[in-house]
Amino acid sequence: MGLTLRQLEVFLAVAETLHFGRAAERLHISQPTVSQEVARLERTVGAQLFDRSRRSVALTGAGEVMAAESTRLLEQTESLLARVRLHEESRLGTVRIVASPSVVNRLLPAVVSRAEQELPALTTTELAVDTGQVSTTLAAELADLGLGRFLEEVPGYRLERIADEPVLVALGRDHPLAGRTTGLRLTELRDLPLLLWPREQHPRYYDHVLGLCAAHGIDPPVLVSPPRIVGSRLYLLARNRAFSLVPGSMTGHLTEDVVTVRLDGRATLPLEMQWRTDDHRPTPAVLRDLVRQEAAALEEP
């Protein structure tokens, strides 16, 4: 069979642009080369893939099937290469961890510290990303292990819920309710807006937080924050102009002007771990067990 991956890449560029010249620009090759590769592919499959009879280029019926199958084949090829690269000598003892902001505060340092002691042959590299970016970073093959909340399903990756972390109320230190030792009822904050990042940043997480508010009897106006609550608008909490709902692991990681107070009633945020289903290296498996153990400590007793 004379079919090559390069021919499929060239064919798909033409199929997507429906223009031989633009496909050549995208691939940084000459237009005659594009035409030659497509012609070779058509001879190999024995079918015309493009209708060139009109001034514009269009896919034939065979071309539409070829485009769908070529896309799938190239995706499988990328997955194959990713699996093989896991077993490069330089990767056998390395795990790249991507984590969302609140995970970076407490869970990740605890895991890395234990790994240094218990898995001396393992090298970890850590990447902190904004809320909602963990799964997309994994899908882009930029990390091996993801830690975050409301992670997205990614083909080829396993998703595991490892903890339900308590939700706390973040308030300015001099707020009248900041010293509350018993549970705080959200209805006591009904006159304050909620500080939260934009919904488009992470819709499921955003909706969960507002759902918690509704379950506790309030429907607060939302003040939009940067992707990380610990950002340029944190002063709104310190000045008692807003409140926020944060995971328990944020305690001690805001600013000295902001404190966290326990809620009256149960409210939790899921903590999840995600990794490649075909990563069968033994050391990363031990690391995942360390993550589970440390995550369990974040749950309420």
Secondary structure, DSSP 8 states (H G I E B T S, - for coil): ----HHHHHHHHHHHHHS-HHHHHHHHTS-HHHHHHHHHHHHHHHTS--EE-SSSS-EE-HHHHHHHHHHHHHHHHHHHHHHHHHTTSTTTTTEEEEEE-HHHHHTHHHHHHHHHHHH-TT-EEEEEE--TT-HHHHHHTTS-SEEEESS----TTEEEEEEEEEEEEEEEETTSTTTT--S-B-GGGGTTS-EEE--GGG-HHHHHHHHHHHHHTT----EEE--SSSSSTTTHHHHTTS-BEEEEGGGTTSS-TTEEEEEBSS--EEEEEEEEETT---HHHHHHHHHHHHHHHTTS--
